[in-house]
Structures are given as structure tokens and as C-alpha cells.
Amino acid sequence: MNAVVTAPPVTDQVNIEIDGVATTAPKGSMIIQAADRIGVSIPRFCYHDKLPIAANCRMCLVDVEKAPKPMPACATPVMEGMKVYTQSKRALDSQRNVMEFLLINHPLDCPICDQGGECELQDVAMGYGQSVSRFVERKRVVADEDLGSLVATDMTRCIHCTRCVRFVSEIAGTYELGGMGRGENLSIGTYIGKNVASELSGNIIDVCPVGALTNKPFRFRARAWELTARPSIGYHDALGSNLFLHLRRGEILRTVPRDNESLNESWLSDRDRYSHAGLRADDRVTTPMLRDGKAGAEASWREVSWDEALAQVAKILSSAPADALGILAHPSTSNEEGALLARLAKGFATGNIDHRLNELDFADAPVAQPFAATLAEIEAADCVLLLGCNPRLEAPILGHRLRKAWKRGAKIAAINPLAFDLHFELTHSLVTTPSGMLDAMLSVTRELTDGASVTPPAGFAAALGAAESTAQTSALAELLRDAGRVVVVLGESAQSHPNASWLRALTRHTADAIGARVNLLPQGANAVGLARYGALPSALNAREMISTALDTYLLYGIEPSLDFADGGLSQRALVAASNVVAFAAFAPQSLRDVASVILPIGVLPEIDATLTNAHGIEQSFSAAAKLPGNARQGWRVLRALGGQLGFDGFSFDDINGLRGSMQTLEVAAGEGLSERTNASGGLQRVATTPIYRTDAVVRRSAPLQAHSLNRPACISLNPADAQTLGMTNGQMAKVDDGIGVAVLPVVIDQAVPLGAAWVERGHTATAPLATAGSPLRVEPVKG
């Protein structure tokens, strides 16, 4: 008789006991994670569940049965049958001793420390610290680091937990902080004294368990217990990061992340964290204003009552012919405001309404669509292709997810008009001019679809047949073909391309052939929502409205020269108009030069609103900050205007009544193709939006404007092109597109491809120049 040996069942869980409580934990997990799961508190400083384990502080020492000495709970893996004691005499003595060592050099400046009241060191010291220290030696002093305009340092308080070091290396990917020296000479710094230039740098404030790293703009302005937290949403990109606004007496003093694992996890971009500093800018509009006399720099403005202002607006809009009235909204406008603008357009019988200010190619009737692949699915992808996309600056949280995918082993490739400074390595990088991007995508598509059972879109046969392969495009096509889960992300440089309809169609065709998913990064915080709620034209689109020079415009939250893809064209159209009605939070000179009436409205942290993020999820929030002066919530102003005009859909009483009357529309992009443009006679312009010049609030945030990622207006040239033109670094150049002229300093940059000139939009100095892909003539300024 043969004995049959049965193998034990394979399981990923082990049985352990913590303080007498039996539980299970995944193999490979640490004691501290198992304890957290069942609610057993273990003190810690260096451990953070989003960061790699360091086991620096030893505050989490626990008593493990049969272990010869206390073990760090953050770095000790669980084992079958393990018994852990967190409250035994050996564990508590060890934790108290570590606490005593940590406090030897920590200064007693809690009364003036910004971290006071929400400090992990304070909390743990209350439970494990002694009332009197046995050490009487002089405390050490460490010089503070200058990390830039966002993060303040008091390095004498640092306990060397290295959370900040691990964050900038593993999460931000910039490797800007590290430990220098040994023993009592150890200090955390930037090696060469440079600023931290990460777009996520503010998160080191949150992970710091003491007051060594604090919020510089918030410094000494309030105590933690004086603040009221209001949940809100980030509105500077389409991700819709969740956050808390901290207020005192109606003023936002700081912003911190709100955990949401499906979106921003526990992180927040600096743009969302510090933009509130721009809310109280000097040119903030607080009272309705009417212009007396002709438009222009010499116009006289007077403050009026809301009744007089609304009566004048109703008169202006009612007297305009329906086909000569254009309604243009900023793409961060809320769903409620967008729906009311659509009702106004219906009441005026005009189809000229749009929010797609940065689009150049409308041949395929583009509309923002939710991501086909969620952030979690991007993180789990095998291969990601970035087409005209710089995720670090366009949507920092998306960039963070791509870095996580790369660290997991995903291969990332890019076809871009610049060699963007990314925080992950590219398997293949094809950097070319705007027209070259289309050639490259045609070549990749041809290689991937030859012999595939997919029919190319109409109009592509000749272009695909003429496409020429290169070693780079062949390698990129092979990478995409062999990968399992593929995601393609189209960013700003693709969607604001003069032939964006070609790039979108080619991407969809390629995705059909290889089973990839396509994510079009929405160009604006609420582009998806505005499309769903009717802020789309049935007549002239945004580009046509400013090209046609209509008689009357209604601008909603727009700075004319800075928020359009073609600032010069928009400014000329508005100057030529008979009337411009502006709903605005700020009144810069460019708006005063063209507007007839300015109505002060609140920005998103000051109003009740709903935004639809890149996942298609609607996120509502209530007004947090106090409106300045006589400013009003935009939806209230629109309700009053619509009611005065007697239009349908404006009889609701409150925000809930408005939301109950709103209905989403089914919108889909078309399949048309534009006539292919071929720039000639100069260098092709690469036009990107700077990370800290995306909208009016960000442009007025002094801490963000002082950040090292915020480049001044300039023209960047490839070294070979600069040599051909006889240009040197720092020299002033005259940049001419045949219509507009700008004088800009030259920056010689290897990241710019041959035949291109990189001129960022969003600057007053660059506003007169034509759009992305346009030929620019560059010559040195004489004299």
C-alpha cells in the first residue's frame, strides 16, 4: 500500500498574533502593516505607507517572541506563528529610550513652530517622552536650506527620518535631497544648495513628521487649531485632485491633499496647493464696472450697482444679431455655469458657444472624452505611448502614475516636439518638429496596420502609402506590437496641433489594430463636463468666432491675450467688436482694453460648483472662501441675467434646483480631416503652456511665479539653428510670424529639435505670435 502525501494548500497569508489578537497578514508584509490593519497603534516617524522602508528612527521597536532584541515593526516581515507584543515592558522601554534620543537635539520651539498642533513628534512625545531630559549638553544647530519659494526649512528640527529624501527620489523622481555627513554631523540637504524643482515638492511638507519642512507662504500666518477645513477639488488640470482648503475668517490660508486612492492618492501638485495665493491679486474685480467712451487704454471705467450692470448687459446682448453674438467660456468653468451659458445661447437663438479655446483643428469636431484607461490601469499597463505630451507639467498626478508604471517595469515611449524633462526613462524617444510628429505617427501607423484587418479612415490611404519608415519608427512600432496592455496618451502638443484631427484619427486607427486604449488628456479642468452640458457650438466654433470678428462677445472667465491658442488673433477680434461683456474675477489691462462691461464673479474655491474629471466622474463642492467685495457666484449672476431677459430655464431658487434641472448630452467626436499644413519659410513654432501660467489664478500666485519651473518669456533654439542664425545665449531676438512681432531673449537648448523654435504661450510678451506649427522668422536685434 502506497502512502499518498498531500501538499499543504498554497496560501499568501500567514497567521500571527499581535498583543494577544490573532490575525492574518500577507506574506512579505511588515509587522507595522499588520498592526495598522487591526487597529493596534505602533509609534513611528520614518515609516510612511507610500514610501520605501528605511527603518531609520527605530521608534517602532516591538517585542517579538523568541527574538533576542526588540525588532523594528516597519522592517520586520511577518512569519507563520509569530507573536508580537507592542505593550510589553521591553517594547515600551525601547520606545521611550528612542524618544529620549530623538529629543536630545530637537529645539524647544513648539510655540513658534508652524507644525505645532499637528506635529507627529509632539503627539508621540506626549505618550513616550519624559518630562525632564537627562542630557544637558548644548543642542546642535543646523543651517537652513533654501528649497525655493514654496517650502520653508528649519533643519535644526530635523530628526533624519528621510521621508523627504525618499519622496523626492522615489515619488517625485528628481533626486534632489539626500543625507550628508555622519553621526551628529548628518544633515539633510540638496548637496549643491539648489532649489527643489519638482512639481510635487509641497508634499514633503506633508510627509515631514516634525516642523523641519513647512509651507513657506503660510509661515507664521495662523495656528492649526484656528483653521477650518473645507473639502474641495483641484481645478488647474483635468484630474480633479481631492483636497482640503484651510480657512480662517473666510480667507484660504493653505491647501492640503485629501486622500483619494483612485485619483491623487495622498499627494497634491504644487499648482493645486499654492494657487490660492493668487485669489487676492491687485487686479481682482470686486464691483460691477461699465466703460464710458471708446475701448482702449484711454477708456474711463466707473463702478455701478448690480442692477445697472445687468440692465446694460441685457441691453447689449439683446440688441446683437443672433449670428453675430459669440459666447466663449474658459475650460475650467463649472458644469452649472456651463449649463446656464448654454441656456443663454438658446435664449438668444445663437449657436456660437464654445469652451475649446486652445484647439486649432476642428475638422473632426473634437470634444473632451473621459479616459479610456483609468489611472490605475495606466499604472498597470505594459507599454505607454506619449504623443505630444509632457505629463509632469500638464497633469502632475498623471506623471506620478506613469512613473509608478515605469518603476513596475512598463516601457514608455514618446513622440514629442521637445525632449521634455521627464522623471522616468523612455524606451524610445522621437523628438521632432510639429510637422515631423505627424510624419512619425503616419510611419508608425503604417507599420502597425499593414496586413491588419482594420480599415483606415477615409482620406488616409495616400498619406499612409507615402509614409517612410525609419529605424526609430520601426523600433517604436515593434514595441507597441509586442506589448500586451498598451495605453496611448495624447497631450497638449498633439491636441493643439494644427493637424490634430490627423493625430487623433491615426491614434484611434492604431489602437484598433493592436488593441490599445486611447486617453485624450482633456484641455481644461472641466472640458469633459462643459461638453456634456452643452457648451458646444451648433454654428461657429471658438476658432471661427475670433477669426470672423463678431459684433458682440460674451467672455466667461477669460483673459483674452493669454487663454486662447492665438492670443494676437483673439485680441484683434475683440478690439474690433462693438461690445464685449466680460464675466471675470480679474480685470487685467488686456481685458479693460476690449470690454464694455465687467461683471465680478467668484473663482471655483469661492462658489458652489461641480466639475467632471478626466475619468468622467462628477465632483461637487461648496463655496469655501469669502467672495471679495460685491462679487457674486457666477451661476447666480447668470440666473439673474436669464431671469431679467425672460428666458426659459432660469426660474430655479438655489443650486440644488439648478442641478436638478440639468441634463447631460451625448457628445462624440467626428471623423473629418483637416487640410494638412506644411510650415515653410522659417522655424516651426513649438507652443506649450507653462505649468504655472495655465489660468488667471495660477498666473497671479506669487509663490508659483517665483518657482524655478516657471520660465520667463523667451525663444529656445537648437544649438545648430542658433549657430546658423548667428544667435548666442541671452541675446535678444526679433521673432516675426508675418502678423505679430515679439522681442525675446534667446535660450540655446538641446531639447529643441532642429528646425523648431520653442516659444511658450501664456506670456504677454509672446501673445502677439501665431499658433503652434506656424513658421517664425528669427533675427538678432540690432543695436
KAWOHU-V84746 format. One record per backbone hydrogen bond with DSSP energy under -0.5 kcal/mol. CO is the residue of the C=O (numbers start at 1). NH is the residue of the N-H. Records with the same first field share a line. If there is no record, write none. Layout:
CO: NH + NH
This chain:
3: 5
4: 6
5: 7
12: 27
14: 16 + 25
15: 81 + 82
16: 23
17: 19 + 84
18: 21
20: 22
21: 18
23: 16
25: 14
26: 29
29: 78
30: 34
31: 35
32: 36
33: 37
34: 38
35: 38 + 40
36: 39
39: 41
48: 51
58: 61
60: 73
62: 64 + 71
63: 85
64: 67
71: 62
72: 75 + 76
73: 32
75: 77
76: 31
78: 28
79: 82
82: 17
83: 65
84: 19
85: 63
88: 92
89: 93
90: 94
91: 95
92: 96
93: 97
94: 98
95: 99
96: 100
97: 101
98: 102
99: 103
101: 104
107: 109
109: 112 + 113
110: 113
113: 116
115: 118
116: 224
119: 123
120: 124
121: 125
122: 126
123: 127
124: 127 + 128
125: 129
145: 147
147: 196
150: 152 + 216
151: 147
152: 214
154: 157
155: 158
162: 166
163: 167
164: 168
165: 169
166: 170 + 171
167: 171 + 172 + 173
168: 174 + 175
178: 189
180: 187
182: 185
183: 186
187: 180
189: 178
190: 192 + 194
195: 197
198: 201
199: 270
200: 203
201: 204
202: 205 + 206
203: 207
204: 208
209: 120 + 121
212: 154
214: 152 + 216
215: 219
216: 219
218: 221
223: 226
224: 227
228: 247
230: 245
232: 243
237: 240
238: 614
241: 234
242: 258
243: 232
244: 246 + 256
245: 230 + 247
246: 253 + 254
247: 228
248: 251
250: 626
251: 248 + 253
254: 246
256: 244
260: 263 + 265
264: 267
265: 260
269: 273
270: 274
271: 275
274: 277
275: 278
276: 279
278: 281
281: 284
283: 587
286: 630
288: 304
289: 598
290: 302
291: 293
292: 300
296: 299
300: 292
302: 290
305: 309
306: 310
307: 311
308: 312
309: 313
310: 314
311: 315
312: 316
313: 317
314: 318
315: 319
316: 320
317: 320
321: 324
322: 325
324: 551 + 552
326: 328 + 554
327: 354
328: 556
330: 333
331: 526
334: 338
335: 339
336: 340
337: 341
338: 342
339: 343
340: 344
341: 345
342: 346
343: 347
344: 348
345: 350
346: 349
351: 353 + 538 + 539
352: 327
354: 329
355: 357
356: 359
357: 565
360: 362
362: 365
364: 670
374: 378
375: 379
376: 380
378: 381
382: 411
383: 487
384: 386 + 413
385: 387 + 489
386: 388 + 415
387: 491
388: 493 + 494
390: 393 + 394
391: 395 + 399
395: 398 + 399
396: 400
397: 401
398: 402
399: 403
400: 404
401: 405
402: 406
403: 407
404: 408
405: 409 + 410
406: 409
410: 412
411: 384
412: 427 + 428
413: 386
414: 430
415: 388
416: 432
417: 753
418: 420
420: 422
428: 414
429: 431
430: 416 + 432
433: 437
434: 438
435: 439
436: 440
437: 441
438: 442
439: 443
440: 444
441: 445
442: 446
443: 447
444: 448
445: 449
446: 450
449: 452
452: 454
454: 456
457: 460
460: 464
461: 465
462: 466
463: 467
464: 467
470: 474
471: 475
472: 476
473: 477
474: 478
475: 479
476: 480
477: 481
478: 482
479: 483
484: 486
485: 382 + 383
486: 517
487: 385
488: 490 + 519
489: 387 + 491
490: 521
491: 494 + 495
492: 496
494: 497
497: 500
499: 502 + 503
500: 504
501: 505
502: 506
503: 507
504: 508
505: 509
506: 510
507: 511
508: 512
509: 513
510: 514
511: 515 + 516
517: 488 + 519
518: 372 + 520
519: 490 + 521
520: 522
522: 524
524: 527
526: 530
527: 531
528: 532
529: 533
530: 535
531: 534
532: 665
534: 536
541: 545
542: 546
543: 547
544: 548
545: 549 + 550
551: 578 + 579
552: 326
553: 555 + 581
554: 328
555: 557 + 583
556: 330
558: 560
559: 562 + 563
565: 567
566: 570
567: 571
568: 572
569: 573
570: 574
571: 575
572: 576
573: 577
579: 553
580: 582 + 596 + 597
581: 555 + 583
582: 584 + 599
583: 557
584: 601
585: 285
588: 591 + 592
589: 593
591: 594 + 595
592: 296
596: 291
597: 582
598: 289 + 600
599: 584
600: 632
603: 606
604: 607
605: 624 + 625
607: 609
609: 621
610: 335
611: 613 + 619
612: 529
613: 616
614: 371
617: 613
619: 611
621: 609
628: 631
632: 602
633: 636 + 637
634: 638
635: 639
636: 640
637: 641
638: 642
639: 643
640: 644
641: 645
642: 646 + 647
647: 650
654: 658
655: 659
656: 660
657: 661
658: 661 + 662
659: 662
665: 667
683: 776
684: 757
685: 687 + 773
686: 688 + 759
688: 690 + 761
690: 693
695: 699
696: 700
697: 700
698: 701
700: 702
701: 705
702: 706
704: 707
707: 710
709: 711
713: 745
715: 747
716: 758
717: 749
718: 722
719: 723
720: 724
721: 725
722: 726 + 727
723: 726
728: 731
731: 746
732: 781
733: 735 + 744
734: 736 + 779
735: 742
736: 777
740: 737
742: 735 + 744
744: 733
745: 715
746: 730
747: 717 + 749
749: 752
751: 419
753: 756
755: 684
756: 718
757: 686 + 759
758: 716
761: 690
763: 767
766: 769
767: 568
769: 568
771: 774
774: 685
776: 683 + 778
777: 736
779: 734
